[in-house]
Amino acid sequence: MVLPPVSPGMSADIGGPDGHSYGAVLLRSEASHPIAASGADAAPDVAGILHGLRFSGWVAPPDRGWTVILGDPGAGVVARGRRGIVEVAGAIAAAVAGPVVAVQVRRDRQLGIVAWLDGVEIARYCSDPSVEPGADREVLSDPVGEDDAEALATALGRSAAAEELRALLAEELDPDSVFESERLRSVLRVMGMPEWLVAAGSLPHDIPTGPRAAELTRLRAGETGPAALAAHGLIKKGRRRHAPPPIIDDPPRQNDGGMDPWLL
């Protein structure tokens, strides 16, 4: 994969050197009946899950056949039980048919992708486990999970692009010139998903190349409207003290297999 360096003028569009973090759940619009601002089109399964988890974030209008649910904060705790965007996606995947995909970018240095099909996890990828909060120095920075590319591409009806997707996920990027938002943009293109996700770090303002802020349904601790503001401030403050589970529970380490780390 050959990607151009990010110029300062591009940072607002794709994350860039200021280290944006963002996360999203994507599910088929026809399966989820996306949540509308009026609530009239809300599907009881998805809307009920977000309400029950006291999810904080935004729900975007359908785009290219996908419903996009964005977390706030993107790479932090967005729901009760110290759940991040990946755990919220898992709860939704258990309730809806078809593919559900969670994507997360942390400080533009780590890309995570987890996917389910009909409630069964089929892919779990992390571009750099060493970027996780609390990771020790023995955690390797090599990508994990690129071999799941074929299962993910097939689940999304993109089996012909499986090798291209695998190459994108396996690429070790130069952190001085290429950012994970750039990798994600290419992945979204291959998977046929909305590419404006790479600019989701601009929320709560309009998303460049994507929906305007007024088009998004705002959820605060699972509620909409002004009544949710008061309780949400205290909840958000408490969630900032914690981090969600890592994308990879047991990442590869330098001394795996009993080898002396000084020999590596």
N, C-alpha and C positions, 0 to 999 in steps of 0.2 A: 504494500500500500504506500503510495507516494502522496503526501499531503503538503500543501504549502504552509510556510510559517504564518502565524496570526499577526496581522498588523494591528497597531493600536486602535484604528478605526473600526476593526471587526469585533472588538471585545464585547460590545453590547449585544451583538447578534448571536454569538456562539459561546458565551461564557468567558473564556479567555484568561488573561494573566491575573485578573483580580480574583480568580478562584471561586467562581460560582458553584453552588451546590443546589441540586434540584432532584426531585424524584416524582415518578408518575406510575399509575396503573393504567394499562390499556386493555380494553375488552371489546369484543365485537358489538357494534351498536344494535344490531338486530337481536342479539341475545340478551342485552342488558336493559333495553328500553331506557335510554339515558335520562338522568334526572334533569328536569326542567326547573327554571326559576319559580314557576308557578306551583310546581309539585304535582301537576295534573298527570304528567307522563312518567312519574317515578315508579320504578318497579319495586315491589315490596321487598324482594331479596336484597338488592344492592342498596337501596335507600335505608332499609332496616339495618343492614350491617354497618353502614357508615354512622347511623344514629346510635346504634348499640355500642359501637367502639368509641364513640365520642370523637370521631375523626375531625381533624382540622385541615382545611385546604380548599380547593376549588374543583368544580366539575365543569368541563368545557363542553360546548355543543358538539354534536357528532361531526367527524371529519374523516373523509375517505373510508367510511364504514367502521370507524373506531370511536369509542367513547373514552375520553382521557380524564383521569382523576389525578389532580396534582396535590402533593403534600405540602404542608406548611408547619415546620421548616422542611426543606427538601430532603436533607440527609439526616434529619434528626427524628425525635419521637413525635409522631403525628396522631397517635391514638392511645387509648387507655392500655394499661398493661405493658408499657414501655415498647409499644409496637412502632416500627418504622414503616416505610412505604411497602417494603417487601412482605411484612407480616400482614398488612392490610390487604395486599393483593392475594395472599394465600387464603384469607378468610372469604374474600369474594369468589375466588376460584372454586372453593368448596360448595358454592351455592348456585353457580351458573354453568351452563353448558358451553363448550367451545374453548378456544384459547384465551388465557389471561396472561399478560406479561407485565412484570415490574421492571422498571429501569431506574437507576439511581446514579448520579454523578456527585462525587465528593470533592470539593475544592478544585475541580477540573483535573484531578490527579488520579482518580479512580472511577472506573465504570463498572457497575454491577447490573446483571440481567438475570432474572429468575422467571421461568415460564411454567405454566400448567396447561394441561389439556384435559377437559372434562373432570377437573378436580385432582388429577394426578400430576405431580411435578415431573417435568421432562427435561429441564435444563436449569443449570445454576452456574453462573459465570462471574468471575471477578478479575479485572485487569491487573490489579496490584493489591494483594491482601495486606501488604506491609503498611498501607495508608490508613487502615482501620484505627480508630482511636484506641489507645491502650496496647496496640501490637508491639511485641518486644523486638529486639534487634535480630533475633534468629529467624523471624518470619521472612520468607523469600518474597521478592517482588515480581516473580514470574507470573504470567496469566494462568488462571485455573479455570477449567471448564470449557475450553474452546472445542473439545471433542463433542460437546452437546449441540454444536451448530446444525448438524444434519437433522436431529430430532426437532429442533426449533423451526428450521426452515420448512420441514415437511408439515408440521402442525399448522403453519401459517399459509400453506398452499404454495410455498416458494421452493420446492425441492430442487429445482434446477439451479438455484442460487446457493446451494448448501456449501459448495467449495469456496465461493467468494466470501460468504459469511464467515466460514472458519478462518480464512486468511485474515480477515479484518480483526477477529477476536484474538488470534494468535500473535499479531504484530506487537512487538515491544516498541513503544513510542519513545522518542527523545523528548523528555519533559521540558527541555529548554526551548523547543521550537514547535512542538505539536501538543495539543490538549485533548483530553478525553471527549470533550464536546464534538471535536472533529471526527473522532472515531464513531461516536454515537450517531452523528448525522449520516455517515455512510451506512451504518447498520440499519437505521430507520429507513433509508432509501431501499436497501436490499429487501427489507421485510415488508415494504409497502405501507409504512406507518407515517403519521404526520411528522415531518422534519422540524416543525417549529418548536418541538419540545426542547431543542438545544438552547432556546432563548427563554426558557421558563424561569431562569434566575432573575428575570426582570420584574416578576410579580412582587407587589400587587398592582403594578402599572400594566399598560398594554403590552402584549407579547409581540416583539418584532416578527413580522411575517405570519403571525398567528392571530388568535381571537383577541378582541379588545377586552379590557377588564370588565366592562359593563355586560359583556356576553357570558361571563362566567358566573356560576352559582357558588356563592361563598358559604362555606360551612365552618362554624366555630364550635368545636366540641360537639359535632353532630347536629347543630342547630343552625337555622337561617334567621336573618332579620336582626334588628337592633337588640332584641331581648337576649341574644346570645353574647353580646359584647361584654357585659359585666362579669359573668362567670368565666369567660374565656381568658381574660387577662391573668387571673390567678392560676388557671390550669396551664397556660402557656409558660408562665414563669417556673412552675414546678417541673414541667417536661424538659426545660432547658438544662436541668441538673443531671439528666440521664442521657445515655446513648442507646439506640436500638441494638439488637443482636448483630454480630458481624455477618456479612453475606456468606462467608466460608467459615464454618465452625472450627474446623481443624486444618488450617492452612499448612502447606509444606514449610518445613524449617531446615535450617542449615545442618542440624545434627540428626535428622530423621534417619532411622536405620542404624543408629549407634555409631556413625562415622564421626571421627574427630573433626570438629568444625575448622580447626586450623589447617586441615588438609584440603579444604574446599577453596 
